[in-house]
Amino acid sequence: MNMDLFLNKRKLFNIVCLLVLITSVANAQFVKLHDFTDNPDGSCPEGSLFYDGTSLYGTTYYGGTSNAGIIFKLKPDGTEYSKLFDFSSLNGGHPRLGSLISDGTFLYGMTSSGGVNTYDGVIFKIEPDGTGYSKLHDFNVSDQMNGAYPCGSLIYYGAFLYGMTNGGGGGAHGVIFKIKPDGTEYSNLFSFTPGSGDQPLGSLIFDGTFLYGMTRAGGSVGTPSGFGVIFRVKPDGSEYSKLLDFNGTNGKYPSGSLIYDGTFLYGMAGGGINESGVIFKIKPDGSEYVKLWDFENISGSGPAGSLIMNGTFLYGMTKSGGTNNNGVIFKITTDGSEYSKLLDFPDTINGRRPFNSLISDGTFLYGMTYYGGTADIGTVFKFHPLGMGVPEKNSKIFFSVYPNPCTTTIYLEGIDNYTGEIFLFDAIGKLVSTTLQYQNRKTAIDVSRLDKGIYFLSLKTDKGDYYKKIIKY
């Protein structure tokens, strides 16, 4: 046999074996927890999961008895699945692109349609066992001080829930609003205009001073209606400012939300040099915008939802692209230097085309796919990214956080001669506590208002960064 031909065949054989090994490892890390079945179950989830430390909660866009979507819960191992609630035309329907949140007693969320105005959407609350459903607010596109078609999640700060709508308001371009958890004191804080931003699809985040978000369209660049913006605004609706106008090359048409690590805001958008989407970071004052990654189809295309962070890597999904054009799970370092595709969504049976964000319990990533499964109408899955665990870089110093698990207060103690800042992030990488200063003393952090679940404490010092995983009961 020709030696060159033999060597080439041997190389090809080795490559095939390597690809089979990589695929086998990835498949071993991926576990399908649930197949949606339409009616009486749900179908086609567009939102993200919420984890309270015991169960995963989520919504679907379609399915259920009225085909307006459902609320469900299941255990992280896939057992004890139950439908908690069927949406309908009157009580709200078709929740989009967000997740449920909790105040420890009720779950809160929004639907993009339904309510007394049929198509305009509602804000609701429900108990975790499925009882006590009530509408807190009916949106109204005809009322200029209201809003309509909400997408994304609510956030809870102080005494109010904050959120955005995709339409309605003074110019029908969407609003930023707040409302009490009992449904009183609804207030339109800001009505978008084409120049300031238009049609937000994601959620707000809060850094203790400003609310930050993105709009799907609007701004001063792009035709006919703009490529979207990044903005910030005070919780009372004052001091609205655009931080960035997307221009296509640096991104366009974002549909997810931002996350914050105490220094940079991180997010994803469409566009980029390959028109497959981008990952970016930007300072909270709008400076130092950096494009971390341009997707190019094989690495993923059409980034979906929001990023999450574990202190070292950012994790996310795309709804298309990858080897099978079914979307991917990926990770990337915060400086953009290392991008890795962790999973190509495999096929119809296991799940394909995720439209939402991942969450983490510190070990596994959890998410949903819009298509795929036995009926090709969506799945719930978990995925173990090897080496994901939170890097508790504490070998050089004694770093104690207690009690852990916690209920109301945690204490940080034991670091001498260090000055630094403390940040607390939830399982999807959102900053949930106001930045605190650590200065060589025991520091108390109030966690009583946080949802049950997994959190990550980050201590940034002049000697390095240190991390701890926190469990809130």
N, C-alpha and C positions, 0 to 999 in steps of 0.2 A: 504493500500500500504506500502511496505517496506520503512522505513524512509531513509535508505542509498540510495536506488534506487531513491527515490523522490529527495533527495538532489543532487545526481549526475545528474539527468535530469535537475534540476533547474540550476546547474552550467553550463551544456552544453548549455541550452537555453540562459543564460546570455552571454556566450562567443559568441554564434552565433549572438545575438543582437548587441554585441560590434563590431564584425567584420563587420556586415552590416552597422552600424553607421560610422565606420572608412572608409569603402568603399564609402558610400554615401557622406561623407565630401570630400574625395579625388576626387571623380568624379565631385562634385560641383566646385572644384577648377580648373578642367581641361576643357579647351574649345578648340575644333577643329576649326581652322580658315579657312582651305582650304584643299580640296581633289585634288590631282594631277590626271590628266586624260590621260596622255601620249601624244597624238597628237590631236590638235595643242598645248596642254599644255605640261608640263614636267612630268618626273617621276623619282623616286628613288633618292632623294637628299642625297648626301654624305657630303655636306659642312654645314656651319653654317650661320645664318642670320647676317645681318648688319643693324643697326638702326641709322637713321640720325636725330631723334627727331620728324620726321613726318611720315615716311614710313619705313617698313621693306623691305630689299632687299636680294635676295638669288639666288642660282643656283641649277640646277638639273643635275644629271649625265647622265640620258637618257631622252628620250622624245623630243618633238618639231618636226619640219618638217623634220629634218634629223636624228632624234633619237640620236643626239649628245649632248643633253642637252639644257637648256635655261637659260636666266637671267630674273627674274621676280621681281615685287614689289607688296606690299599690305599694307593697313593700319593696325595698331595694333588691331583693332576690327574685322579684317577679310574682310572689305569692300574694294572696288576699286582695286581688283586684276587685274594686267595687265602683259602680257608677253612683255618684253622689247627687247629681242633679241633671235634669234635661232642660236645656234652654228652649224658648219658644218665642213667637213673635212679640208677645206682650211683655214677658219678663226679661227680654234681651236675647240676642242671638249672634252667632258667628264671632267669637272672640279671636282677635288677631295679634300675633307678633309679640305678645307680652307673656308674663307669668303672674300667677297669684302671689300675693304677699300676705303676711300675717302680723297681727299685733299681739299674738299670744292667746287670743280668744276667738277672733273671727279671721277668715280668709277674705281678702278684698280683691276685686278685679273689675275689668271693663269688657263690654261687648261692642263690636263695631256696628251693629245694627239692632233692631228691635226696640222695645219700649213703647210708650204711649204714642210716639210719633213714627212708629213702624220701622223706619229705616235709619234712625239717627243715633241709636246706641244708648247704653246705660252704664252707670256705676253700681256695683252690687257688693253685698257681703253675705257670707254663709259660714256656718260652723263647720269644723273639720269632719264631723260625722254626717254632713249633708243636710242637717236641719237648720231652721232659722234663716232661710234665704229671704233677703229683702233688697229691693231697689233703693239706692241712696239718691239717685239723680237720673232723670230722663233728659238726655240731650235734645236740642231743638235747633235745627239748621235755620229756621226762620227768625230766631231771636238773636240779634246781633251781639248781645252780651253773653250768649251761651256758647255752644260749640257743637260739633257733630262728628260722627264716625271715628271714635277714639281707637287708637292702636297702641300697642306697647303696654307697659306696666305702670301702676301707681308707685309712688315712693312715700314713705311716712317720715315726717320730720316735725318735731314739736307737737302741736295739737292738730295738725292738718295732714291730709293726703294731697299730694301734688301729681299732676299728670298733664297730658297733651291730647288734643284731638287733631285728626287729619283734615277736617273741614270745619265750616261754621265760623262764627266770629264776625267782626265788622266787615271784612272783605272776603269772607268765605274761604280763607286760606289756612284756617286752623287757629287754635288758641292754646295758651298755657293757663291752667286753672288750679285752684285749691278748693278743698271741701273738708268739713269736719267728718270724722268717722261715723257720726250718727246721721249724716246726710244734710246737716244744716250748714249755713254760711258758705254756700257755693259762691265763688268769685272768679271772674275772668281777669287774670292778671295781665295778659298780653295777647293782643290779636296780631297774628302775622300778616305781613303785606308781601307782595312779590319781591320787593327789594330786601326786606329783612329776613325772608325765609318763607317757605310755603310747603304745606302738606307733610308735617312731621309724621314718621312712622314708628319711631323708636320711643325710648323712655328717657326721663330726666335722671341725672345723678346730682349729688350735693356734696360739696367739700367743706361745709360749715359756714361758708360765706355766700357762694354763688350756686345757682342751679345751672347745669350745663346740658346741652343737647344738640341734636342735628335735625335738619329738615331735608326731606326727600328732594325738594325742588326749591326754586326761588334763589335769591341772591343776584349779584350783578354780572355773572358770567354764564354763558350758555343760552341757547335758544331752543324752543320759543319761551320756555318758562323758567330757565335757570337750572343749574346743576346741583343746587343745594348749598347749605351753609353749616358751619359750626358756630354756636352762639353761647352766651352766658347771660344770666339775668338774676337779680336779687329775688329772694322769696316773696317780697312784697310787690314784685312786678316792675320795680324801678331798675335803672342802669342797664337796660338791655343793650348788648353790643354783639356785633358779628366778630368772631375770632378768625374766620377763614371763609372765603368764597371758593368752593370747589370749581376747578377749571377744566375738568376732563382728564388731563394728564396726571394731576395730583389726586384724582378721584372724582366721582360724580354719583348722584342718586343714592346716597346712603339710606339703608332701611333698618339698621340696628341702632345700638346705643353705645355710648362711650363708657370706659372704665378709667379709674384714676389710681395711681400708685403713690401719690403724695408729691410727685415731681412732674410727671407727664400724664396727659390724657391719651388714651389709645383707642383706636377704632378701625372700622373697615368701611369700604365704599366700592362702588363699581368703577368703571373706567380704567385709567392707567394706560401704560404704553401698549399693552396687549388687549385692551378692552375686556379684560377678564376680572378686573378688580384689584384693589390695593389694600395693604395694611399700613397704618400710619400712626405717628404720635405727634403731639403738639403741646406746648406749655399752656397752662391755664390763662395766661395773658394774651395768647394768640401768637406768641413768638416761637421760633425754633421748630417749625413744621418739618418733619422728616418722613419721607415715604420709606417704610421698612421693607416692603415686598411688593413686587408686581406679579400677580398670578399670570400663568401662561397656559391654561387649560390642563396640561398634564399634571401640574401641581395643585390644580383646583381652579374653579371658575365660579363667579357669582357668589362672593362671600355672603353668608347668611347669619343673621342675628348679631350677637356681640361676642367679644373676646372674654376669656376668663384668665386669671393669673394665679400662679402659685409661688411667686417670689423670684423665680428664675426664668420661667417660660410663660409665654402667652399661648393659649389653646383656642381653637375655633373650628368652624366647619364652613364648607362651601356647598351650595345646593346643586352644583353641576361640576363638570370637569373631572379630572382624575382618569385612571386607566379605563374605567367602565362608563365614564360620563354620568355617574350617579352621585357625584359629590365626594368629598374627602373630609377626614379629620386631620388636623395639622397642629404642629407646635412651632414656635419661633422665639428666639431670644429677644429681649426688649431692645437690643440695639440693632436687630435685623440681621445679625451676622450668621445665624444658624437657623435654617428653615428645614423642617422634616415633615414629610407626609406620613402620618401614622396609620391611616387606614383609607383604602379605597372602598367606598360602600359597594358591596359585592354584587347584589342581584335583587331581583324582585322578592324572593322569598325572605331574605334577611332584612331588607329595608333599603330605601334609596331616596334621594332628594330631600335632605333635611332643610327646613325653612327657618330654623330657630337656633337657640344658643345651647351650649353645654352647661351643666352644673357639675360640681365636684363634692364628694364627701371626704376628700383628703386622700382617698385611695383610688376610687373609680370615678370616671366621667359618666354622666347620664345624659341622655337626650332622646329626641323623637325624630322620626322620618315622616314626611308628608305622604309618600308613596311606599310601596313595598309591603311585605308580609303576605300571609296566606290569601288575603282578599285584595292585595295591592292598594290598600287605603290607609297605610301607616302602621308604624311600630313604635314601641318603647324599647330602648336598649341601654346596656351599660358597656363600658369599654375600659380596660386596664392599660393605661399607657406606661410601659415599663420604665421605672425610675422616676415616676412623676412626683413621688412623695415630697412633702414640704421639707426643704433643706434646713434643718434646725442647726445652724452653724454656731454652736455654743461651746465648742471644745476649748476655746481660749479663755472663756470667762464663765462664771457661774451666773445663770440666768433663770430665775424662777418665776413662774406664773401660776397662781393658785387662787381659789380652788379650781380645779379643772377635771371633770365637768363643773360648770358654774350655773347659777340661776339669776343672781342680781348684780353681783360685783366681783371683779377679778382684781388681783393685786400683782404688780410687777415689782420684783425686789431682787437684790443681790448683786447688782452691777456697781462696782466702786470706780470712781474717777472717770465716769463716762457721762457725757451729755448728749442727748439725742431726742428724736421725735418718735412718737408712737402712733401707728396706724392700725386700724382694724378693718379687715375686708371680709365680705361674705363669700359664699361658695361660688358666685359668678363673678367675683373680682371687683365688686363695687365697694367703695369706701363707705363704711357705715358709722364710723365714730369721728368726732372732731379731733383734729391733731392735738396731741398732748405733749408737753415737754417733760422729759425725764432728766432729773438733775440729782443723781447720787442719793436717792431716797426712795422709800416705798411709795408707789404711785397706785392709787385706786382708779379703776375704770368702771363706770356704770354701764352694765349690759342689760338692765332690767327691761328696757323697751325693745330689745332686739328679739327677732323671731327665734324659735328653737331651731337648732341646726349646727352646721360646721362653720367656723370662722378661722381666719388666719391673722395672727398678730405679727406685725412687722415693726421692729425697732431699728431705726436708722441712726447710727452714731458716727462720730469721726473716726472710729476704729474699724468700722465695717457694719454690715447689716445682719440682723439676726431675726429668726422666725420661730413661731410656735403655733401649733394647731390648737384651737379652742373649741370645746363642745359646750353649747348652751342648751340646758334642759328647761 
